[in-house]
Amino acid sequence: MSQEFIISLAQQAVFVVLLTSAPLVGIALIAGLIVSIFQATTSIQEATLAFVPKIVATLLALVIFGPWMLSHLQEFTSNILSNLYKFIG
């Protein structure tokens, strides 16, 4: 097991994590921005108002993007398992 192989595997893992988490983080960011603009314009400073829409938006994004995320994770896992002989030998 060479150093280049381990670095390549770590790079692929980080890329898969960033790729699969990007839709959820992006949707939560957009929902938070919309709620912040709404709170600033209406002068409503309720703390729970910021959390509930982000949670709902994130859950909806998980339902929508979940199969896509799962397929990427399955592809990465099957790629690791198919190259398992490189780890052992």
N, C-alpha and C positions, 0 to 999 in steps of 0.2 A: 504494500500500500504506500504509494508515493505521496509526497507533500503536495504535488500539483493536483493529484486526484482528490485529496481531502479538501483543498481550497476550492476546486471546481464544484464539489458536492455541496460545500457550505454556500457558495455563491448561488447555486441552483435553489437551495433551500430558502435562502433569504429572498430570492426573486419570487418564488412561489408564495411565500408568506405575504409579501407586499402586494402581489397580484391578486390574491384571494381576499385580502382584507381591504383593498382599495374601494370597492363599491360600498361596503358598509360604512367605512370612515367618511367617504365623500358624501353619502346621503345624510349621515349624522351631522356633518359640518354644514351642509346646506340647510337642514332643518333648524339647527342652532342659530344660524345667521338670520333666517326668516323670523324666528321667535325673538331674537334680540332686536331686530328692527321693529317688530310689532310692540315689544315692551318699551322701546325708546320713544315711539310715536304716541303711544297711549299713556305713558307714564305709569304703567302697571308694573310694579316691582315684586311680583309674587315669585318666590323661589321655585315652587313646584311647577310653575308654568314652563320653565325652561327644560325640565326633565321629561315630562310626559310626551310631548310631541317628538322628541328625539328618540325615545324608546319605541314609540309606535312606528316611526319612520324606519328605524333600524330593523325592527321585526318584519315589516313589510319588505324591506330590501333583502332580508335573509330569505324570505319566502320566494321572492322573485329571482335572486341571484344564487340561491342555495344549490340548485342542480349544477349550475356552471362552476361554482366553487368546488363542489364535490368531485366533478369530473377532473378538474386540474389537480386536486389532491390525490385522486386515484391514479392518475397518469404518473405523477411524481413518485408515488409509492411503488407502483408496478415497475417503474424504471429502476428504482433502487433494488427491488427484490430480484429483478432479472439480471442485475449486475452484481449480485451478492457474492459470486465467486471471486470478484476482485477484492472484496473485503477479507475473505478467508485466506486466499492464496497470496 
